[in-house]
């Protein structure tokens, strides 16, 4: 059985995280992401974080709580937490939990990186991407590099 994990990389100065082998996003990889992100901040990295949820089809309340902790760290540094490739089921969990307005959601990684490079969080209104512009991945939950085994 594969162990769910998070992988982070720097894309033009922005930290990008993606989850591997995580159809169901548990709190452990999100906690790992928080530790990696806080280390990134301590090293003087840009405070915006892009979270690519490609392949994730469910996120529970514990995972959402982890994202709230990351958001608190980001905001303390005038940063943002930007989600992309969000499955409709996962987006619904954010909505039902009433925390969707706290985050920013865009369709894909290029859009997330463009947003991260655009303006600072201080001048950027919360949840500025109107729902009509959000086109989360609603097709097959598994694409390319992620697979269920």
C-alpha positions as CSV (number, residue, x, y, z in Angstrom):
1,X,0.0,0.0,0.0
2,X,1.3,3.5,-0.9
3,X,1.8,6.0,1.8
4,X,0.1,9.4,1.3
5,X,2.7,12.2,1.1
6,X,3.2,15.8,0.1
7,X,5.8,17.0,-2.3
8,X,6.8,20.7,-2.5
9,X,8.9,22.5,-5.1
10,X,9.8,26.1,-5.8
11,X,8.4,27.4,-9.0
12,X,9.8,30.9,-9.8
13,X,10.0,31.8,-6.1
14,X,6.6,30.4,-5.1
15,X,6.3,27.3,-3.0
16,X,4.0,24.7,-4.7
17,X,2.6,21.7,-2.9
18,X,1.0,18.6,-4.4
19,X,-0.3,15.5,-2.7
20,X,0.6,12.0,-3.9
21,X,-1.3,8.9,-3.3
22,X,-4.0,10.8,-1.5
23,X,-7.4,10.2,-2.9
24,X,-8.6,10.9,0.6
25,X,-6.6,13.7,2.1
26,X,-5.7,12.8,5.7
27,X,-4.2,15.2,8.2
28,X,-0.7,13.7,8.2
29,X,0.4,15.1,4.8
30,X,-1.2,18.4,5.6
31,X,0.7,18.6,8.8
32,X,3.9,17.7,6.9
33,X,3.1,20.5,4.5
34,X,2.7,23.0,7.3
35,X,6.1,22.1,8.7
36,X,7.7,22.5,5.2
37,X,5.9,25.8,4.6
38,X,7.0,27.2,8.0
39,X,10.6,26.1,7.3
40,X,10.3,27.9,3.9
41,X,9.2,31.1,5.6
42,X,12.0,30.9,8.2
43,X,14.5,30.7,5.3
44,X,13.0,34.0,3.8
45,X,10.8,32.4,1.2
46,X,7.8,34.1,-0.5
47,X,4.8,33.7,1.8
48,X,2.3,32.7,-0.9
49,X,1.6,29.0,-1.2
50,X,0.0,27.2,-4.1
51,X,-1.7,23.9,-3.2
52,X,-2.4,21.6,-6.1
53,X,-5.2,19.2,-5.2
54,X,-5.1,17.2,-8.4
55,X,-6.0,13.6,-7.6
56,X,-7.6,14.4,-4.2
57,X,-11.3,13.5,-4.1
58,X,-12.1,14.0,-0.4
59,X,-10.7,16.2,2.4
60,X,-12.0,15.7,5.9
61,X,-12.3,18.3,8.7
62,X,-8.9,17.4,10.1
63,X,-7.2,18.2,6.8
64,X,-9.2,21.5,6.5
65,X,-8.1,22.4,10.1
66,X,-4.5,21.9,8.9
67,X,-5.1,24.2,6.0
68,X,-6.4,26.8,8.4
69,X,-3.2,26.5,10.4
70,X,-1.2,27.1,7.3
71,X,-3.4,30.1,6.4
72,X,-2.7,31.6,9.8
73,X,1.1,31.3,9.1
74,X,0.7,32.7,5.6
75,X,-1.4,35.7,6.8
76,X,1.2,36.5,9.5
77,X,3.6,37.1,6.7
78,X,1.1,38.9,4.4
79,X,0.9,35.7,2.2
80,X,-1.9,33.7,0.6
81,X,-3.0,30.1,0.3
82,X,-4.1,29.5,-3.2
83,X,-5.8,26.2,-4.2
84,X,-5.9,24.8,-7.7
85,X,-7.1,21.6,-9.4
86,X,-9.9,21.3,-6.8
87,X,-12.3,18.4,-7.3
88,X,-16.0,19.5,-6.9
89,X,-16.5,17.1,-4.0
90,X,-13.5,18.7,-2.1
91,X,-14.7,22.2,-2.9
92,X,-18.1,21.3,-1.5
93,X,-16.4,20.3,1.8
94,X,-14.9,23.8,2.0
95,X,-18.3,25.3,1.3
96,X,-20.2,23.2,3.8
97,X,-17.6,23.9,6.4
98,X,-18.1,27.6,5.7
99,X,-14.4,28.3,5.3
100,X,-14.3,28.6,1.5
101,X,-14.2,32.5,1.7
102,X,-11.0,32.3,3.6
103,X,-9.0,30.8,0.7
104,X,-8.5,31.5,-2.9
105,X,-9.4,28.9,-5.6
106,X,-8.4,28.9,-9.2
107,X,-8.7,26.3,-12.0
108,X,-5.2,25.2,-12.5
109,X,-1.5,25.6,-11.6
110,X,-0.6,28.3,-14.2
111,X,-3.5,30.4,-13.0
112,X,-2.4,29.9,-9.3
113,X,1.1,30.9,-10.1
114,X,0.0,33.9,-12.0
115,X,-2.1,35.0,-9.0
116,X,0.8,34.3,-6.6
117,X,3.0,36.5,-8.7
118,X,0.4,39.3,-9.3
119,X,-0.1,41.3,-6.2
120,X,0.4,41.1,-2.4
121,X,-2.1,39.6,-0.1
122,X,-2.5,43.0,1.6
123,X,-4.1,44.5,-1.5
124,X,-5.9,41.4,-2.6
125,X,-9.5,40.8,-1.3
126,X,-10.4,37.5,0.1
127,X,-11.7,34.9,-2.3
128,X,-11.4,37.3,-5.2
129,X,-12.0,34.5,-7.8
130,X,-15.7,34.6,-8.6
131,X,-17.4,31.2,-8.7
132,X,-18.1,31.6,-12.4
133,X,-14.4,31.7,-13.1
134,X,-13.6,28.7,-11.0
135,X,-13.7,25.6,-13.0
136,X,-12.5,22.8,-10.7
137,X,-11.6,19.5,-12.1
138,X,-14.8,17.5,-12.2
139,X,-13.8,14.7,-14.4
140,X,-11.8,11.6,-13.5
141,X,-10.4,11.9,-10.0
142,X,-7.1,10.3,-11.1
143,X,-5.0,12.1,-13.7
144,X,-1.5,11.3,-14.9
145,X,0.9,10.8,-12.0
146,X,-1.5,9.8,-9.3
147,X,-3.0,6.4,-9.1
148,X,-4.8,4.2,-6.7
149,X,-3.2,0.9,-6.0
